[in-house]
Amino acid sequence: KSEIPFILRGGLSGTPAAGKTTVGAKLAERYPRSVNFSIDTIRNFVKGGYLPPWHDSDEKGQMILATEISMDMIRRYTAKGFVVIIDNVLDD
């Protein structure tokens, strides 16, 4: 069984337009089996009733749902031996 790189435990975070997606894509190129995505990609699947993160709340739950879906994707890809690199804006 191969060792899972540290990046799987960290992810990429930063302010909007800081270069998270670019860095993630470049980093993913360094591994023979890798997946790179942004939690924003999952959030943007919502069309009717979409809420930007600053208007979302725990009650409305779009960010929570996107995070749960992302965690499921991470588990599934890592179980098949992929390095998973995600990016997201985390705030306090």
N, CA and C atoms as an extended XYZ file, in Angstrom:
276
Properties=species:S:1:pos:R:3:atomname:S:1:resname:S:1:resid:I:1 pbc="F F F"
N         0.847       -1.186        0.000 N   LYS     1
C         0.000        0.000        0.000 CA  LYS     1
C         0.886        1.241        0.000 C   LYS     1
N         0.563        2.203       -0.843 N   SER     2
C         1.401        3.392       -0.936 CA  SER     2
C         1.070        4.389        0.161 C   SER     2
N         2.072        5.192        0.489 N   GLU     3
C         1.903        6.225        1.509 CA  GLU     3
C         1.137        7.404        0.908 C   GLU     3
N         0.224        7.967        1.673 N   ILE     4
C        -0.557        9.112        1.212 CA  ILE     4
C         0.225       10.386        1.528 C   ILE     4
N         0.487       11.232        0.524 N   PRO     5
C         1.247       12.463        0.766 CA  PRO     5
C         0.532       13.405        1.722 C   PRO     5
N         1.288       14.255        2.370 N   PHE     6
C         0.773       15.206        3.349 CA  PHE     6
C        -0.293       16.123        2.766 C   PHE     6
N        -0.188       16.479        1.494 N   ILE     7
C        -1.136       17.421        0.892 CA  ILE     7
C        -2.575       16.963        1.070 C   ILE     7
N        -2.801       15.667        1.179 N   LEU     8
C        -4.156       15.170        1.376 CA  LEU     8
C        -4.736       15.629        2.699 C   LEU     8
N        -3.874       15.943        3.628 N   ARG     9
C        -4.326       16.373        4.940 CA  ARG     9
C        -4.390       17.896        5.060 C   ARG     9
N        -3.974       18.585        4.015 N   GLY    10
C        -3.875       20.029        4.135 CA  GLY    10
C        -4.789       20.803        3.207 C   GLY    10
N        -4.688       20.567        1.927 N   GLY    11
C        -5.448       21.351        0.970 CA  GLY    11
C        -4.827       22.718        0.762 C   GLY    11
N        -5.437       23.516       -0.091 N   LEU    12
C        -4.958       24.858       -0.397 CA  LEU    12
C        -6.041       25.855       -0.034 C   LEU    12
N        -5.658       26.859        0.716 N   SER    13
C        -6.608       27.902        1.082 CA  SER    13
C        -5.946       29.262        0.874 C   SER    13
N        -6.755       30.251        0.604 N   GLY    14
C        -6.260       31.607        0.428 CA  GLY    14
C        -7.401       32.499        0.001 C   GLY    14
N        -7.106       33.761       -0.097 N   THR    15
C        -8.126       34.721       -0.505 CA  THR    15
C        -8.524       34.466       -1.959 C   THR    15
N        -9.693       34.966       -2.375 N   PRO    16
C       -10.078       34.820       -3.779 CA  PRO    16
C        -8.994       35.409       -4.695 C   PRO    16
N        -8.732       34.720       -5.797 N   ALA    17
C        -7.759       35.137       -6.817 CA  ALA    17
C        -6.311       35.119       -6.319 C   ALA    17
N        -6.037       34.330       -5.282 N   ALA    18
C        -4.671       34.243       -4.750 CA  ALA    18
C        -3.808       33.258       -5.527 C   ALA    18
N        -4.412       32.432       -6.387 N   GLY    19
C        -3.659       31.473       -7.170 CA  GLY    19
C        -3.799       30.036       -6.708 C   GLY    19
N        -4.803       29.755       -5.870 N   LYS    20
C        -5.006       28.393       -5.343 CA  LYS    20
C        -5.218       27.379       -6.464 C   LYS    20
N        -6.049       27.718       -7.417 N   THR    21
C        -6.358       26.802       -8.510 CA  THR    21
C        -5.119       26.548       -9.360 C   THR    21
N        -4.364       27.583       -9.655 N   THR    22
C        -3.141       27.442      -10.444 CA  THR    22
C        -2.116       26.597       -9.713 C   THR    22
N        -1.902       26.862       -8.436 N   VAL    23
C        -0.947       26.086       -7.648 CA  VAL    23
C        -1.401       24.633       -7.549 C   VAL    23
N        -2.691       24.417       -7.320 N   GLY    24
C        -3.215       23.062       -7.229 CA  GLY    24
C        -3.008       22.275       -8.513 C   GLY    24
N        -3.245       22.911       -9.655 N   ALA    25
C        -3.066       22.240      -10.945 CA  ALA    25
C        -1.601       21.873      -11.169 C   ALA    25
N        -0.696       22.794      -10.852 N   LYS    26
C         0.742       22.524      -11.005 CA  LYS    26
C         1.187       21.414      -10.062 C   LYS    26
N         0.698       21.450       -8.847 N   LEU    27
C         1.046       20.418       -7.876 CA  LEU    27
C         0.530       19.054       -8.318 C   LEU    27
N        -0.680       19.016       -8.844 N   ALA    28
C        -1.272       17.749       -9.301 CA  ALA    28
C        -0.456       17.126      -10.435 C   ALA    28
N         0.154       17.944      -11.249 N   GLU    29
C         0.968       17.439      -12.361 CA  GLU    29
C         2.183       16.651      -11.873 C   GLU    29
N         2.554       16.812      -10.610 N   ARG    30
C         3.748       16.148      -10.073 CA  ARG    30
C         3.491       14.696       -9.664 C   ARG    30
N         2.230       14.282       -9.659 N   TYR    31
C         1.877       12.932       -9.230 CA  TYR    31
C         1.299       12.156      -10.403 C   TYR    31
N         1.638       10.876      -10.521 N   PRO    32
C         1.121       10.092      -11.646 CA  PRO    32
C        -0.392        9.835      -11.576 C   PRO    32
N        -0.949        9.801      -10.371 N   ARG    33
C        -2.410        9.620      -10.198 CA  ARG    33
C        -2.882       10.710       -9.252 C   ARG    33
N        -3.511       11.726       -9.811 N   SER    34
C        -3.934       12.841       -8.964 CA  SER    34
C        -5.261       13.413       -9.439 C   SER    34
N        -5.939       14.055       -8.505 N   VAL    35
C        -7.210       14.725       -8.755 CA  VAL    35
C        -7.079       16.126       -8.161 C   VAL    35
N        -7.550       17.116       -8.885 N   ASN    36
C        -7.482       18.500       -8.408 CA  ASN    36
C        -8.839       19.155       -8.666 C   ASN    36
N        -9.441       19.687       -7.613 N   PHE    37
C       -10.695       20.417       -7.804 CA  PHE    37
C       -10.873       21.466       -6.718 C   PHE    37
N       -11.761       22.384       -6.982 N   SER    38
C       -12.119       23.435       -6.040 CA  SER    38
C       -13.505       23.136       -5.479 C   SER    38
N       -13.696       23.413       -4.213 N   ILE    39
C       -15.035       23.249       -3.637 CA  ILE    39
C       -16.020       24.182       -4.341 C   ILE    39
N       -15.517       25.280       -4.890 N   ASP    40
C       -16.389       26.163       -5.674 CA  ASP    40
C       -17.000       25.432       -6.862 C   ASP    40
N       -16.266       24.490       -7.447 N   THR    41
C       -16.802       23.703       -8.564 CA  THR    41
C       -18.058       22.965       -8.122 C   THR    41
N       -17.999       22.365       -6.936 N   ILE    42
C       -19.161       21.638       -6.400 CA  ILE    42
C       -20.293       22.620       -6.105 C   ILE    42
N       -19.973       23.757       -5.496 N   ARG    43
C       -20.995       24.765       -5.181 CA  ARG    43
C       -21.681       25.276       -6.450 C   ARG    43
N       -20.919       25.396       -7.532 N   ASN    44
C       -21.463       25.947       -8.776 CA  ASN    44
C       -22.361       24.984       -9.530 C   ASN    44
N       -22.501       23.740       -9.056 N   PHE    45
C       -23.480       22.822       -9.646 CA  PHE    45
C       -24.898       23.340       -9.400 C   PHE    45
N       -25.095       24.071       -8.321 N   VAL    46
C       -26.416       24.614       -7.987 CA  VAL    46
C       -26.717       25.758       -8.953 C   VAL    46
N       -27.843       25.695       -9.604 N   LYS    47
C       -28.248       26.767      -10.521 CA  LYS    47
C       -29.442       27.530       -9.940 C   LYS    47
N       -30.573       26.864       -9.761 N   GLY    48
C       -31.725       27.522       -9.157 CA  GLY    48
C       -31.532       27.634       -7.655 C   GLY    48
N       -31.555       28.853       -7.145 N   GLY    49
C       -31.417       29.060       -5.708 CA  GLY    49
C       -29.981       29.144       -5.218 C   GLY    49
N       -29.019       29.285       -6.142 N   TYR    50
C       -27.615       29.394       -5.747 CA  TYR    50
C       -27.411       30.591       -4.823 C   TYR    50
N       -26.621       30.366       -3.789 N   LEU    51
C       -26.243       31.443       -2.876 CA  LEU    51
C       -24.734       31.586       -2.861 C   LEU    51
N       -24.215       32.796       -3.048 N   PRO    52
C       -22.777       32.975       -2.884 CA  PRO    52
C       -22.397       32.690       -1.431 C   PRO    52
N       -21.157       32.284       -1.185 N   PRO    53
C       -20.769       31.883        0.172 CA  PRO    53
C       -21.087       32.929        1.240 C   PRO    53
N       -20.978       34.200        0.901 N   TRP    54
C       -21.219       35.251        1.895 CA  TRP    54
C       -22.704       35.432        2.213 C   TRP    54
N       -23.613       34.794        1.452 N   HIS    55
C       -25.052       34.840        1.752 CA  HIS    55
C       -25.587       33.501        2.256 C   HIS    55
N       -24.709       32.499        2.284 N   ASP    56
C       -25.110       31.163        2.745 CA  ASP    56
C       -25.130       31.155        4.276 C   ASP    56
N       -25.814       30.190        4.835 N   SER    57
C       -25.839       30.025        6.290 CA  SER    57
C       -25.938       28.536        6.591 C   SER    57
N       -25.721       28.175        7.835 N   ASP    58
C       -25.842       26.764        8.214 CA  ASP    58
C       -27.246       26.242        7.929 C   ASP    58
N       -28.262       27.113        8.084 N   GLU    59
C       -29.639       26.692        7.841 CA  GLU    59
C       -29.876       26.411        6.357 C   GLU    59
N       -29.297       27.224        5.494 N   LYS    60
C       -29.477       27.026        4.054 CA  LYS    60
C       -28.564       25.904        3.567 C   LYS    60
N       -27.373       25.834        4.095 N   GLY    61
C       -26.507       24.683        3.979 CA  GLY    61
C       -25.819       24.373        2.663 C   GLY    61
N       -25.746       25.313        1.728 N   GLN    62
C       -25.090       24.987        0.465 CA  GLN    62
C       -23.600       24.716        0.659 C   GLN    62
N       -22.938       25.492        1.506 N   MET    63
C       -21.510       25.282        1.743 CA  MET    63
C       -21.290       23.964        2.488 C   MET    63
N       -22.142       23.670        3.443 N   ILE    64
C       -22.034       22.408        4.176 CA  ILE    64
C       -22.217       21.237        3.219 C   ILE    64
N       -23.220       21.318        2.353 N   LEU    65
C       -23.472       20.255        1.386 CA  LEU    65
C       -22.283       20.074        0.436 C   LEU    65
N       -21.741       21.178       -0.073 N   ALA    66
C       -20.587       21.098       -0.973 CA  ALA    66
C       -19.389       20.477       -0.265 C   ALA    66
N       -19.195       20.803        0.997 N   THR    67
C       -18.093       20.236        1.775 CA  THR    67
C       -18.296       18.740        1.980 C   THR    67
N       -19.514       18.325        2.308 N   GLU    68
C       -19.798       16.897        2.504 CA  GLU    68
C       -19.589       16.107        1.216 C   GLU    68
N       -20.031       16.656        0.088 N   ILE    69
C       -19.829       16.001       -1.208 CA  ILE    69
C       -18.333       15.908       -1.507 C   ILE    69
N       -17.606       16.978       -1.246 N   SER    70
C       -16.159       16.984       -1.470 CA  SER    70
C       -15.461       15.944       -0.610 C   SER    70
N       -15.854       15.820        0.638 N   MET    71
C       -15.247       14.824        1.525 CA  MET    71
C       -15.502       13.413        1.008 C   MET    71
N       -16.694       13.172        0.484 N   ASP    72
C       -16.991       11.859       -0.088 CA  ASP    72
C       -16.104       11.601       -1.311 C   ASP    72
N       -15.929       12.604       -2.158 N   MET    73
C       -15.056       12.458       -3.324 CA  MET    73
C       -13.620       12.172       -2.898 C   MET    73
N       -13.146       12.885       -1.889 N   ILE    74
C       -11.778       12.687       -1.402 CA  ILE    74
C       -11.604       11.257       -0.908 C   ILE    74
N       -12.545       10.775       -0.106 N   ARG    75
C       -12.468        9.392        0.393 CA  ARG    75
C       -12.427        8.382       -0.754 C   ARG    75
N       -13.281        8.574       -1.736 N   ARG    76
C       -13.358        7.621       -2.848 CA  ARG    76
C       -12.083        7.637       -3.699 C   ARG    76
N       -11.581        8.810       -4.013 N   TYR    77
C       -10.361        8.890       -4.821 CA  TYR    77
C        -9.139        8.364       -4.057 C   TYR    77
N        -9.004        8.720       -2.795 N   THR    78
C        -7.843        8.241       -2.035 CA  THR    78
C        -7.896        6.724       -1.853 C   THR    78
N        -9.095        6.155       -1.738 N   ALA    79
C        -9.229        4.704       -1.619 CA  ALA    79
C        -8.714        3.998       -2.872 C   ALA    79
N        -8.716        4.689       -3.988 N   LYS    80
C        -8.215        4.117       -5.246 CA  LYS    80
C        -6.777        4.546       -5.541 C   LYS    80
N        -6.129        5.173       -4.563 N   GLY    81
C        -4.715        5.505       -4.701 CA  GLY    81
C        -4.400        6.838       -5.345 C   GLY    81
N        -5.382        7.708       -5.482 N   PHE    82
C        -5.132        9.030       -6.059 CA  PHE    82
C        -4.683       10.012       -4.990 C   PHE    82
N        -3.807       10.913       -5.365 N   VAL    83
C        -3.485       12.079       -4.543 CA  VAL    83
C        -4.574       13.095       -4.843 C   VAL    83
N        -5.188       13.639       -3.805 N   VAL    84
C        -6.290       14.593       -3.983 CA  VAL    84
C        -5.845       15.970       -3.482 C   VAL    84
N        -5.959       16.945       -4.348 N   ILE    85
C        -5.605       18.325       -4.015 CA  ILE    85
C        -6.858       19.170       -4.218 C   ILE    85
N        -7.299       19.790       -3.140 N   ILE    86
C        -8.497       20.638       -3.239 CA  ILE    86
C        -8.127       22.059       -2.851 C   ILE    86
N        -8.921       22.999       -3.331 N   ASP    87
C        -8.748       24.369       -2.860 CA  ASP    87
C       -10.090       24.941       -2.450 C   ASP    87
N       -10.004       25.829       -1.489 N   ASN    88
C       -11.195       26.448       -0.923 CA  ASN    88
C       -10.764       27.685       -0.163 C   ASN    88
N       -11.664       28.626       -0.013 N   VAL    89
C       -11.418       29.794        0.821 CA  VAL    89
C       -11.953       29.473        2.209 C   VAL    89
N       -11.080       29.436        3.187 N   LEU    90
C       -11.484       29.198        4.567 CA  LEU    90
C       -11.427       30.503        5.324 C   LEU    90
N       -12.463       30.745        6.106 N   ASP    91
C       -12.448       31.960        6.928 CA  ASP    91
C       -12.634       31.579        8.383 C   ASP    91
N       -12.500       32.564        9.244 N   ASP    92
C       -12.613       32.312       10.691 CA  ASP    92
C       -14.028       32.044       11.103 C   ASP    92
